[in-house]
């Protein structure tokens, strides 16, 4: 819930195809700021903690990095 809210506040469109997976898009259309990525909540087995794994599916590395910086800022990690 907090991850979905953070992506929306960062300006992304998000859908939840699976219980622990978000598919997110930032800046629809062809642009240098376009980014499509997945965010998956996963469990770190040996530490007993949970983490978020981000996967870039489309867009430039710079757009991905900038978008995740905004998402992480909203999560207050």
N, CA, C and O atoms as a Maestro MAE file, in Angstrom:
{
 s_m_m2io_version
 :::
 2.0.0
}

f_m_ct {
 s_m_title
 :::
 protein
 m_atom[308] {
  # First column is atom index #
  i_m_mmod_type
  r_m_x_coord
  r_m_y_coord
  r_m_z_coord
  i_m_residue_number
  s_m_chain_name
  s_m_pdb_residue_name
  s_m_pdb_atom_name
  i_m_atomic_number
  :::
  1 25 0.817 -1.187 0.000 1 A "UNK " " N  " 7
  2 3 0.000 0.000 0.000 1 A "UNK " " CA " 6
  3 2 0.863 1.254 0.000 1 A "UNK " " C  " 6
  4 15 0.604 2.178 -0.771 1 A "UNK " " O  " 8
  5 25 1.883 1.302 0.849 2 A "UNK " " N  " 7
  6 3 2.764 2.471 0.919 2 A "UNK " " CA " 6
  7 2 3.561 2.616 -0.364 2 A "UNK " " C  " 6
  8 15 3.794 3.735 -0.822 2 A "UNK " " O  " 8
  9 25 3.983 1.502 -0.955 3 A "UNK " " N  " 7
  10 3 4.736 1.554 -2.202 3 A "UNK " " CA " 6
  11 2 3.871 2.084 -3.341 3 A "UNK " " C  " 6
  12 15 4.330 2.895 -4.145 3 A "UNK " " O  " 8
  13 25 2.637 1.634 -3.411 4 A "UNK " " N  " 7
  14 3 1.730 2.107 -4.453 4 A "UNK " " CA " 6
  15 2 1.453 3.601 -4.287 4 A "UNK " " C  " 6
  16 15 1.418 4.332 -5.277 4 A "UNK " " O  " 8
  17 25 1.260 4.054 -3.079 5 A "UNK " " N  " 7
  18 3 1.019 5.465 -2.824 5 A "UNK " " CA " 6
  19 2 2.261 6.295 -3.168 5 A "UNK " " C  " 6
  20 15 2.132 7.398 -3.699 5 A "UNK " " O  " 8
  21 25 3.456 5.783 -2.875 6 A "UNK " " N  " 7
  22 3 4.690 6.504 -3.186 6 A "UNK " " CA " 6
  23 2 4.877 6.649 -4.692 6 A "UNK " " C  " 6
  24 15 5.321 7.698 -5.159 6 A "UNK " " O  " 8
  25 25 4.547 5.613 -5.456 7 A "UNK " " N  " 7
  26 3 4.684 5.710 -6.912 7 A "UNK " " CA " 6
  27 2 3.679 6.706 -7.481 7 A "UNK " " C  " 6
  28 15 4.002 7.451 -8.406 7 A "UNK " " O  " 8
  29 25 2.474 6.726 -6.941 8 A "UNK " " N  " 7
  30 3 1.478 7.687 -7.426 8 A "UNK " " CA " 6
  31 2 1.888 9.118 -7.103 8 A "UNK " " C  " 6
  32 15 1.709 10.009 -7.934 8 A "UNK " " O  " 8
  33 25 2.432 9.355 -5.916 9 A "UNK " " N  " 7
  34 3 2.885 10.689 -5.534 9 A "UNK " " CA " 6
  35 2 4.097 11.135 -6.357 9 A "UNK " " C  " 6
  36 15 4.324 12.333 -6.524 9 A "UNK " " O  " 8
  37 25 4.872 10.180 -6.869 10 A "UNK " " N  " 7
  38 3 6.034 10.489 -7.697 10 A "UNK " " CA " 6
  39 2 5.633 10.736 -9.154 10 A "UNK " " C  " 6
  40 15 6.490 11.024 -9.990 10 A "UNK " " O  " 8
  41 25 4.354 10.626 -9.459 11 A "UNK " " N  " 7
  42 3 3.871 10.908 -10.806 11 A "UNK " " CA " 6
  43 2 3.789 9.702 -11.722 11 A "UNK " " C  " 6
  44 15 3.763 9.857 -12.943 11 A "UNK " " O  " 8
  45 25 3.749 8.516 -11.164 12 A "UNK " " N  " 7
  46 3 3.688 7.288 -11.967 12 A "UNK " " CA " 6
  47 2 2.258 6.751 -12.029 12 A "UNK " " C  " 6
  48 15 1.450 6.973 -11.127 12 A "UNK " " O  " 8
  49 25 1.978 6.054 -13.093 13 A "UNK " " N  " 7
  50 3 0.744 5.269 -13.171 13 A "UNK " " CA " 6
  51 2 1.110 3.856 -12.768 13 A "UNK " " C  " 6
  52 15 2.096 3.307 -13.260 13 A "UNK " " O  " 8
  53 25 0.338 3.264 -11.888 14 A "UNK " " N  " 7
  54 3 0.681 1.942 -11.365 14 A "UNK " " CA " 6
  55 2 -0.527 1.017 -11.423 14 A "UNK " " C  " 6
  56 15 -1.661 1.426 -11.175 14 A "UNK " " O  " 8
  57 25 -0.252 -0.243 -11.758 15 A "UNK " " N  " 7
  58 3 -1.277 -1.282 -11.651 15 A "UNK " " CA " 6
  59 2 -0.638 -2.447 -10.908 15 A "UNK " " C  " 6
  60 15 0.583 -2.603 -10.908 15 A "UNK " " O  " 8
  61 25 -1.473 -3.260 -10.278 16 A "UNK " " N  " 7
  62 3 -0.992 -4.353 -9.451 16 A "UNK " " CA " 6
  63 2 -1.444 -5.683 -10.051 16 A "UNK " " C  " 6
  64 15 -2.520 -6.175 -9.711 16 A "UNK " " O  " 8
  65 25 -0.622 -6.283 -10.956 17 A "UNK " " N  " 7
  66 3 -1.017 -7.544 -11.583 17 A "UNK " " CA " 6
  67 2 -0.952 -8.747 -10.647 17 A "UNK " " C  " 6
  68 15 -1.633 -9.747 -10.875 17 A "UNK " " O  " 8
  69 25 -0.136 -8.658 -9.591 18 A "UNK " " N  " 7
  70 3 0.011 -9.723 -8.605 18 A "UNK " " CA " 6
  71 2 0.050 -9.093 -7.214 18 A "UNK " " C  " 6
  72 15 0.293 -7.893 -7.091 18 A "UNK " " O  " 8
  73 25 -0.186 -9.882 -6.169 19 A "UNK " " N  " 7
  74 3 -0.265 -9.297 -4.820 19 A "UNK " " CA " 6
  75 2 0.970 -8.506 -4.373 19 A "UNK " " C  " 6
  76 15 0.824 -7.509 -3.666 19 A "UNK " " O  " 8
  77 25 2.170 -8.918 -4.762 20 A "UNK " " N  " 7
  78 3 3.380 -8.248 -4.300 20 A "UNK " " CA " 6
  79 2 4.156 -7.581 -5.435 20 A "UNK " " C  " 6
  80 15 5.359 -7.352 -5.313 20 A "UNK " " O  " 8
  81 25 3.474 -7.269 -6.537 21 A "UNK " " N  " 7
  82 3 4.130 -6.710 -7.712 21 A "UNK " " CA " 6
  83 2 3.366 -5.503 -8.234 21 A "UNK " " C  " 6
  84 15 2.147 -5.556 -8.394 21 A "UNK " " O  " 8
  85 25 4.086 -4.410 -8.499 22 A "UNK " " N  " 7
  86 3 3.509 -3.227 -9.124 22 A "UNK " " CA " 6
  87 2 4.164 -3.023 -10.481 22 A "UNK " " C  " 6
  88 15 5.384 -3.131 -10.605 22 A "UNK " " O  " 8
  89 25 3.375 -2.734 -11.484 23 A "UNK " " N  " 7
  90 3 3.873 -2.366 -12.798 23 A "UNK " " CA " 6
  91 2 3.639 -0.873 -12.954 23 A "UNK " " C  " 6
  92 15 2.496 -0.416 -12.905 23 A "UNK " " O  " 8
  93 25 4.713 -0.105 -13.143 24 A "UNK " " N  " 7
  94 3 4.617 1.357 -13.108 24 A "UNK " " CA " 6
  95 2 5.155 1.982 -14.387 24 A "UNK " " C  " 6
  96 15 6.108 1.486 -14.988 24 A "UNK " " O  " 8
  97 25 4.528 3.075 -14.790 25 A "UNK " " N  " 7
  98 3 4.965 3.842 -15.947 25 A "UNK " " CA " 6
  99 2 5.003 5.309 -15.560 25 A "UNK " " C  " 6
  100 15 4.085 5.825 -14.922 25 A "UNK " " O  " 8
  101 25 6.086 5.974 -15.958 26 A "UNK " " N  " 7
  102 3 6.242 7.408 -15.695 26 A "UNK " " CA " 6
  103 2 6.388 8.118 -17.036 26 A "UNK " " C  " 6
  104 15 7.192 7.702 -17.871 26 A "UNK " " O  " 8
  105 25 5.624 9.180 -17.251 27 A "UNK " " N  " 7
  106 3 5.640 9.978 -18.488 27 A "UNK " " CA " 6
  107 2 5.300 9.143 -19.718 27 A "UNK " " C  " 6
  108 15 6.186 8.700 -20.448 27 A "UNK " " O  " 8
  109 25 4.024 8.942 -19.930 28 A "UNK " " N  " 7
  110 3 3.539 8.207 -21.100 28 A "UNK " " CA " 6
  111 2 4.043 8.853 -22.377 28 A "UNK " " C  " 6
  112 15 4.207 10.072 -22.435 28 A "UNK " " O  " 8
  113 25 4.285 8.060 -23.384 29 A "UNK " " N  " 7
  114 3 4.661 8.564 -24.701 29 A "UNK " " CA " 6
  115 2 6.161 8.625 -24.894 29 A "UNK " " C  " 6
  116 15 6.926 8.481 -23.940 29 A "UNK " " O  " 8
  117 25 6.582 8.840 -26.131 30 A "UNK " " N  " 7
  118 3 8.014 8.880 -26.420 30 A "UNK " " CA " 6
  119 2 8.643 10.164 -25.881 30 A "UNK " " C  " 6
  120 15 8.296 11.263 -26.314 30 A "UNK " " O  " 8
  121 25 9.548 10.021 -24.957 31 A "UNK " " N  " 7
  122 3 10.259 11.154 -24.388 31 A "UNK " " CA " 6
  123 2 11.494 10.633 -23.689 31 A "UNK " " C  " 6
  124 15 11.586 9.443 -23.388 31 A "UNK " " O  " 8
  125 25 12.440 11.509 -23.431 32 A "UNK " " N  " 7
  126 3 13.658 11.084 -22.747 32 A "UNK " " CA " 6
  127 2 13.413 10.794 -21.274 32 A "UNK " " C  " 6
  128 15 14.269 10.210 -20.610 32 A "UNK " " O  " 8
  129 25 12.255 11.193 -20.753 33 A "UNK " " N  " 7
  130 3 11.922 10.965 -19.344 33 A "UNK " " CA " 6
  131 2 10.998 9.766 -19.148 33 A "UNK " " C  " 6
  132 15 10.577 9.486 -18.026 33 A "UNK " " O  " 8
  133 25 10.679 9.055 -20.233 34 A "UNK " " N  " 7
  134 3 9.799 7.887 -20.151 34 A "UNK " " CA " 6
  135 2 10.517 6.752 -19.419 34 A "UNK " " C  " 6
  136 15 11.703 6.505 -19.636 34 A "UNK " " O  " 8
  137 25 9.779 6.076 -18.556 35 A "UNK " " N  " 7
  138 3 10.333 4.959 -17.801 35 A "UNK " " CA " 6
  139 2 9.208 3.979 -17.463 35 A "UNK " " C  " 6
  140 15 8.151 4.384 -16.980 35 A "UNK " " O  " 8
  141 25 9.435 2.705 -17.716 36 A "UNK " " N  " 7
  142 3 8.498 1.656 -17.340 36 A "UNK " " CA " 6
  143 2 9.271 0.661 -16.487 36 A "UNK " " C  " 6
  144 15 10.313 0.158 -16.908 36 A "UNK " " O  " 8
  145 25 8.762 0.373 -15.281 37 A "UNK " " N  " 7
  146 3 9.482 -0.510 -14.375 37 A "UNK " " CA " 6
  147 2 8.520 -1.314 -13.526 37 A "UNK " " C  " 6
  148 15 7.327 -1.020 -13.456 37 A "UNK " " O  " 8
  149 25 9.062 -2.337 -12.882 38 A "UNK " " N  " 7
  150 3 8.308 -3.149 -11.924 38 A "UNK " " CA " 6
  151 2 8.923 -2.966 -10.542 38 A "UNK " " C  " 6
  152 15 10.137 -2.812 -10.407 38 A "UNK " " O  " 8
  153 25 8.090 -2.984 -9.540 39 A "UNK " " N  " 7
  154 3 8.526 -2.933 -8.146 39 A "UNK " " CA " 6
  155 2 7.923 -4.150 -7.450 39 A "UNK " " C  " 6
  156 15 6.704 -4.317 -7.412 39 A "UNK " " O  " 8
  157 25 8.786 -4.990 -6.904 40 A "UNK " " N  " 7
  158 3 8.330 -6.225 -6.257 40 A "UNK " " CA " 6
  159 2 8.780 -6.247 -4.797 40 A "UNK " " C  " 6
  160 15 9.958 -6.054 -4.497 40 A "UNK " " O  " 8
  161 25 7.838 -6.481 -3.905 41 A "UNK " " N  " 7
  162 3 8.167 -6.635 -2.485 41 A "UNK " " CA " 6
  163 2 8.619 -8.073 -2.290 41 A "UNK " " C  " 6
  164 15 7.899 -9.012 -2.630 41 A "UNK " " O  " 8
  165 25 9.817 -8.238 -1.738 42 A "UNK " " N  " 7
  166 3 10.361 -9.582 -1.543 42 A "UNK " " CA " 6
  167 2 10.906 -9.723 -0.125 42 A "UNK " " C  " 6
  168 15 11.149 -8.730 0.562 42 A "UNK " " O  " 8
  169 25 11.090 -10.955 0.298 43 A "UNK " " N  " 7
  170 3 11.571 -11.236 1.650 43 A "UNK " " CA " 6
  171 2 13.043 -11.604 1.585 43 A "UNK " " C  " 6
  172 15 13.447 -12.416 0.752 43 A "UNK " " O  " 8
  173 25 13.840 -11.015 2.455 44 A "UNK " " N  " 7
  174 3 15.257 -11.347 2.570 44 A "UNK " " CA " 6
  175 2 15.363 -12.457 3.610 44 A "UNK " " C  " 6
  176 15 15.272 -12.203 4.811 44 A "UNK " " O  " 8
  177 25 15.554 -13.682 3.144 45 A "UNK " " N  " 7
  178 3 15.413 -14.867 3.989 45 A "UNK " " CA " 6
  179 2 16.321 -14.882 5.210 45 A "UNK " " C  " 6
  180 15 15.851 -15.147 6.317 45 A "UNK " " O  " 8
  181 25 17.580 -14.611 5.041 46 A "UNK " " N  " 7
  182 3 18.523 -14.754 6.160 46 A "UNK " " CA " 6
  183 2 18.422 -13.612 7.168 46 A "UNK " " C  " 6
  184 15 18.860 -13.752 8.309 46 A "UNK " " O  " 8
  185 25 17.850 -12.492 6.755 47 A "UNK " " N  " 7
  186 3 17.746 -11.354 7.657 47 A "UNK " " CA " 6
  187 2 16.364 -11.205 8.276 47 A "UNK " " C  " 6
  188 15 16.204 -10.482 9.259 47 A "UNK " " O  " 8
  189 25 15.362 -11.881 7.714 48 A "UNK " " N  " 7
  190 3 14.008 -11.779 8.237 48 A "UNK " " CA " 6
  191 2 13.367 -10.429 7.955 48 A "UNK " " C  " 6
  192 15 12.444 -10.018 8.658 48 A "UNK " " O  " 8
  193 25 13.850 -9.741 6.932 49 A "UNK " " N  " 7
  194 3 13.336 -8.423 6.552 49 A "UNK " " CA " 6
  195 2 12.687 -8.490 5.182 49 A "UNK " " C  " 6
  196 15 12.813 -9.484 4.467 49 A "UNK " " O  " 8
  197 25 11.994 -7.425 4.828 50 A "UNK " " N  " 7
  198 3 11.417 -7.302 3.499 50 A "UNK " " CA " 6
  199 2 12.117 -6.175 2.762 50 A "UNK " " C  " 6
  200 15 12.565 -5.204 3.373 50 A "UNK " " O  " 8
  201 25 12.209 -6.310 1.447 51 A "UNK " " N  " 7
  202 3 12.840 -5.301 0.609 51 A "UNK " " CA " 6
  203 2 12.015 -5.081 -0.636 51 A "UNK " " C  " 6
  204 15 11.020 -5.770 -0.864 51 A "UNK " " O  " 8
  205 25 12.424 -4.126 -1.435 52 A "UNK " " N  " 7
  206 3 11.750 -3.834 -2.699 52 A "UNK " " CA " 6
  207 2 12.775 -3.988 -3.807 52 A "UNK " " C  " 6
  208 15 13.844 -3.379 -3.767 52 A "UNK " " O  " 8
  209 25 12.442 -4.809 -4.800 53 A "UNK " " N  " 7
  210 3 13.289 -5.036 -5.956 53 A "UNK " " CA " 6
  211 2 12.691 -4.269 -7.130 53 A "UNK " " C  " 6
  212 15 11.538 -4.495 -7.496 53 A "UNK " " O  " 8
  213 25 13.467 -3.365 -7.719 54 A "UNK " " N  " 7
  214 3 13.016 -2.587 -8.867 54 A "UNK " " CA " 6
  215 2 13.676 -3.130 -10.123 54 A "UNK " " C  " 6
  216 15 14.884 -3.371 -10.141 54 A "UNK " " O  " 8
  217 25 12.880 -3.325 -11.180 55 A "UNK " " N  " 7
  218 3 13.381 -3.794 -12.467 55 A "UNK " " CA " 6
  219 2 12.985 -2.806 -13.556 55 A "UNK " " C  " 6
  220 15 11.801 -2.516 -13.727 55 A "UNK " " O  " 8
  221 25 13.966 -2.285 -14.297 56 A "UNK " " N  " 7
  222 3 13.679 -1.385 -15.415 56 A "UNK " " CA " 6
  223 2 13.283 -2.231 -16.619 56 A "UNK " " C  " 6
  224 15 14.024 -3.128 -17.021 56 A "UNK " " O  " 8
  225 25 12.116 -1.949 -17.196 57 A "UNK " " N  " 7
  226 3 11.630 -2.689 -18.356 57 A "UNK " " CA " 6
  227 2 11.791 -1.892 -19.648 57 A "UNK " " C  " 6
  228 15 11.999 -2.473 -20.713 57 A "UNK " " O  " 8
  229 25 11.696 -0.566 -19.560 58 A "UNK " " N  " 7
  230 3 11.847 0.288 -20.731 58 A "UNK " " CA " 6
  231 2 12.251 1.676 -20.274 58 A "UNK " " C  " 6
  232 15 12.014 2.060 -19.129 58 A "UNK " " O  " 8
  233 25 12.861 2.424 -21.178 59 A "UNK " " N  " 7
  234 3 13.293 3.776 -20.854 59 A "UNK " " CA " 6
  235 2 14.783 3.834 -20.591 59 A "UNK " " C  " 6
  236 15 15.450 2.802 -20.514 59 A "UNK " " O  " 8
  237 25 15.296 5.028 -20.454 60 A "UNK " " N  " 7
  238 3 16.723 5.212 -20.241 60 A "UNK " " CA " 6
  239 2 17.095 4.989 -18.777 60 A "UNK " " C  " 6
  240 15 16.256 5.063 -17.879 60 A "UNK " " O  " 8
  241 25 18.369 4.716 -18.572 61 A "UNK " " N  " 7
  242 3 18.847 4.515 -17.200 61 A "UNK " " CA " 6
  243 2 18.705 5.798 -16.383 61 A "UNK " " C  " 6
  244 15 18.399 5.744 -15.192 61 A "UNK " " O  " 8
  245 25 18.923 6.940 -17.011 62 A "UNK " " N  " 7
  246 3 18.787 8.212 -16.309 62 A "UNK " " CA " 6
  247 2 17.366 8.476 -15.860 62 A "UNK " " C  " 6
  248 15 17.143 8.942 -14.742 62 A "UNK " " O  " 8
  249 25 16.393 8.180 -16.727 63 A "UNK " " N  " 7
  250 3 14.980 8.360 -16.368 63 A "UNK " " CA " 6
  251 2 14.591 7.403 -15.246 63 A "UNK " " C  " 6
  252 15 13.843 7.773 -14.341 63 A "UNK " " O  " 8
  253 25 15.099 6.175 -15.307 64 A "UNK " " N  " 7
  254 3 14.825 5.174 -14.269 64 A "UNK " " CA " 6
  255 2 15.380 5.642 -12.920 64 A "UNK " " C  " 6
  256 15 14.689 5.584 -11.903 64 A "UNK " " O  " 8
  257 25 16.629 6.106 -12.921 65 A "UNK " " N  " 7
  258 3 17.265 6.570 -11.697 65 A "UNK " " CA " 6
  259 2 16.528 7.765 -11.102 65 A "UNK " " C  " 6
  260 15 16.306 7.824 -9.893 65 A "UNK " " O  " 8
  261 25 16.149 8.720 -11.956 66 A "UNK " " N  " 7
  262 3 15.441 9.907 -11.470 66 A "UNK " " CA " 6
  263 2 14.074 9.545 -10.887 66 A "UNK " " C  " 6
  264 15 13.672 10.079 -9.853 66 A "UNK " " O  " 8
  265 25 13.370 8.644 -11.550 67 A "UNK " " N  " 7
  266 3 12.049 8.224 -11.074 67 A "UNK " " CA " 6
  267 2 12.157 7.499 -9.741 67 A "UNK " " C  " 6
  268 15 11.370 7.755 -8.829 67 A "UNK " " O  " 8
  269 25 13.129 6.593 -9.618 68 A "UNK " " N  " 7
  270 3 13.281 5.853 -8.357 68 A "UNK " " CA " 6
  271 2 13.750 6.751 -7.220 68 A "UNK " " C  " 6
  272 15 13.445 6.482 -6.058 68 A "UNK " " O  " 8
  273 25 14.477 7.802 -7.532 69 A "UNK " " N  " 7
  274 3 14.854 8.768 -6.499 69 A "UNK " " CA " 6
  275 2 13.617 9.448 -5.935 69 A "UNK " " C  " 6
  276 15 13.509 9.654 -4.726 69 A "UNK " " O  " 8
  277 25 12.676 9.800 -6.825 70 A "UNK " " N  " 7
  278 3 11.419 10.411 -6.361 70 A "UNK " " CA " 6
  279 2 10.581 9.414 -5.559 70 A "UNK " " C  " 6
  280 15 10.006 9.775 -4.532 70 A "UNK " " O  " 8
  281 25 10.508 8.163 -6.019 71 A "UNK " " N  " 7
  282 3 9.733 7.141 -5.301 71 A "UNK " " CA " 6
  283 2 10.335 6.905 -3.919 71 A "UNK " " C  " 6
  284 15 9.609 6.857 -2.926 71 A "UNK " " O  " 8
  285 25 11.667 6.755 -3.850 72 A "UNK " " N  " 7
  286 3 12.326 6.527 -2.561 72 A "UNK " " CA " 6
  287 2 12.143 7.707 -1.621 72 A "UNK " " C  " 6
  288 15 12.017 7.519 -0.411 72 A "UNK " " O  " 8
  289 25 12.127 8.917 -2.160 73 A "UNK " " N  " 7
  290 3 11.882 10.089 -1.335 73 A "UNK " " CA " 6
  291 2 10.479 10.087 -0.735 73 A "UNK " " C  " 6
  292 15 10.292 10.534 0.397 73 A "UNK " " O  " 8
  293 25 9.499 9.595 -1.472 74 A "UNK " " N  " 7
  294 3 8.139 9.494 -0.973 74 A "UNK " " CA " 6
  295 2 8.011 8.381 0.078 74 A "UNK " " C  " 6
  296 15 7.182 8.477 0.984 74 A "UNK " " O  " 8
  297 25 8.828 7.328 -0.042 75 A "UNK " " N  " 7
  298 3 8.776 6.220 0.918 75 A "UNK " " CA " 6
  299 2 9.451 6.583 2.242 75 A "UNK " " C  " 6
  300 15 9.193 5.937 3.257 75 A "UNK " " O  " 8
  301 25 10.294 7.584 2.249 76 A "UNK " " N  " 7
  302 3 11.015 8.005 3.442 76 A "UNK " " CA " 6
  303 2 11.827 6.846 4.016 76 A "UNK " " C  " 6
  304 15 11.675 6.481 5.182 76 A "UNK " " O  " 8
  305 25 12.682 6.279 3.183 77 A "UNK " " N  " 7
  306 3 13.521 5.143 3.613 77 A "UNK " " CA " 6
  307 2 14.668 5.604 4.486 77 A "UNK " " C  " 6
  308 15 15.470 4.784 4.935 77 A "UNK " " O  " 8
  :::
 }
 m_bond[307] {
  # First column is bond index #
  i_m_from
  i_m_to
  i_m_order
  :::
  1 1 2 1
  2 2 3 1
  3 3 4 2
  4 3 5 1
  5 5 6 1
  6 6 7 1
  7 7 8 2
  8 7 9 1
  9 9 10 1
  10 10 11 1
  11 11 12 2
  12 11 13 1
  13 13 14 1
  14 14 15 1
  15 15 16 2
  16 15 17 1
  17 17 18 1
  18 18 19 1
  19 19 20 2
  20 19 21 1
  21 21 22 1
  22 22 23 1
  23 23 24 2
  24 23 25 1
  25 25 26 1
  26 26 27 1
  27 27 28 2
  28 27 29 1
  29 29 30 1
  30 30 31 1
  31 31 32 2
  32 31 33 1
  33 33 34 1
  34 34 35 1
  35 35 36 2
  36 35 37 1
  37 37 38 1
  38 38 39 1
  39 39 40 2
  40 39 41 1
  41 41 42 1
  42 42 43 1
  43 43 44 2
  44 43 45 1
  45 45 46 1
  46 46 47 1
  47 47 48 2
  48 47 49 1
  49 49 50 1
  50 50 51 1
  51 51 52 2
  52 51 53 1
  53 53 54 1
  54 54 55 1
  55 55 56 2
  56 55 57 1
  57 57 58 1
  58 58 59 1
  59 59 60 2
  60 59 61 1
  61 61 62 1
  62 62 63 1
  63 63 64 2
  64 63 65 1
  65 65 66 1
  66 66 67 1
  67 67 68 2
  68 67 69 1
  69 69 70 1
  70 70 71 1
  71 71 72 2
  72 71 73 1
  73 73 74 1
  74 74 75 1
  75 75 76 2
  76 75 77 1
  77 77 78 1
  78 78 79 1
  79 79 80 2
  80 79 81 1
  81 81 82 1
  82 82 83 1
  83 83 84 2
  84 83 85 1
  85 85 86 1
  86 86 87 1
  87 87 88 2
  88 87 89 1
  89 89 90 1
  90 90 91 1
  91 91 92 2
  92 91 93 1
  93 93 94 1
  94 94 95 1
  95 95 96 2
  96 95 97 1
  97 97 98 1
  98 98 99 1
  99 99 100 2
  100 99 101 1
  101 101 102 1
  102 102 103 1
  103 103 104 2
  104 103 105 1
  105 105 106 1
  106 106 107 1
  107 107 108 2
  108 107 109 1
  109 109 110 1
  110 110 111 1
  111 111 112 2
  112 111 113 1
  113 113 114 1
  114 114 115 1
  115 115 116 2
  116 115 117 1
  117 117 118 1
  118 118 119 1
  119 119 120 2
  120 119 121 1
  121 121 122 1
  122 122 123 1
  123 123 124 2
  124 123 125 1
  125 125 126 1
  126 126 127 1
  127 127 128 2
  128 127 129 1
  129 129 130 1
  130 130 131 1
  131 131 132 2
  132 131 133 1
  133 133 134 1
  134 134 135 1
  135 135 136 2
  136 135 137 1
  137 137 138 1
  138 138 139 1
  139 139 140 2
  140 139 141 1
  141 141 142 1
  142 142 143 1
  143 143 144 2
  144 143 145 1
  145 145 146 1
  146 146 147 1
  147 147 148 2
  148 147 149 1
  149 149 150 1
  150 150 151 1
  151 151 152 2
  152 151 153 1
  153 153 154 1
  154 154 155 1
  155 155 156 2
  156 155 157 1
  157 157 158 1
  158 158 159 1
  159 159 160 2
  160 159 161 1
  161 161 162 1
  162 162 163 1
  163 163 164 2
  164 163 165 1
  165 165 166 1
  166 166 167 1
  167 167 168 2
  168 167 169 1
  169 169 170 1
  170 170 171 1
  171 171 172 2
  172 171 173 1
  173 173 174 1
  174 174 175 1
  175 175 176 2
  176 175 177 1
  177 177 178 1
  178 178 179 1
  179 179 180 2
  180 179 181 1
  181 181 182 1
  182 182 183 1
  183 183 184 2
  184 183 185 1
  185 185 186 1
  186 186 187 1
  187 187 188 2
  188 187 189 1
  189 189 190 1
  190 190 191 1
  191 191 192 2
  192 191 193 1
  193 193 194 1
  194 194 195 1
  195 195 196 2
  196 195 197 1
  197 197 198 1
  198 198 199 1
  199 199 200 2
  200 199 201 1
  201 201 202 1
  202 202 203 1
  203 203 204 2
  204 203 205 1
  205 205 206 1
  206 206 207 1
  207 207 208 2
  208 207 209 1
  209 209 210 1
  210 210 211 1
  211 211 212 2
  212 211 213 1
  213 213 214 1
  214 214 215 1
  215 215 216 2
  216 215 217 1
  217 217 218 1
  218 218 219 1
  219 219 220 2
  220 219 221 1
  221 221 222 1
  222 222 223 1
  223 223 224 2
  224 223 225 1
  225 225 226 1
  226 226 227 1
  227 227 228 2
  228 227 229 1
  229 229 230 1
  230 230 231 1
  231 231 232 2
  232 231 233 1
  233 233 234 1
  234 234 235 1
  235 235 236 2
  236 235 237 1
  237 237 238 1
  238 238 239 1
  239 239 240 2
  240 239 241 1
  241 241 242 1
  242 242 243 1
  243 243 244 2
  244 243 245 1
  245 245 246 1
  246 246 247 1
  247 247 248 2
  248 247 249 1
  249 249 250 1
  250 250 251 1
  251 251 252 2
  252 251 253 1
  253 253 254 1
  254 254 255 1
  255 255 256 2
  256 255 257 1
  257 257 258 1
  258 258 259 1
  259 259 260 2
  260 259 261 1
  261 261 262 1
  262 262 263 1
  263 263 264 2
  264 263 265 1
  265 265 266 1
  266 266 267 1
  267 267 268 2
  268 267 269 1
  269 269 270 1
  270 270 271 1
  271 271 272 2
  272 271 273 1
  273 273 274 1
  274 274 275 1
  275 275 276 2
  276 275 277 1
  277 277 278 1
  278 278 279 1
  279 279 280 2
  280 279 281 1
  281 281 282 1
  282 282 283 1
  283 283 284 2
  284 283 285 1
  285 285 286 1
  286 286 287 1
  287 287 288 2
  288 287 289 1
  289 289 290 1
  290 290 291 1
  291 291 292 2
  292 291 293 1
  293 293 294 1
  294 294 295 1
  295 295 296 2
  296 295 297 1
  297 297 298 1
  298 298 299 1
  299 299 300 2
  300 299 301 1
  301 301 302 1
  302 302 303 1
  303 303 304 2
  304 303 305 1
  305 305 306 1
  306 306 307 1
  307 307 308 2
  :::
 }
}
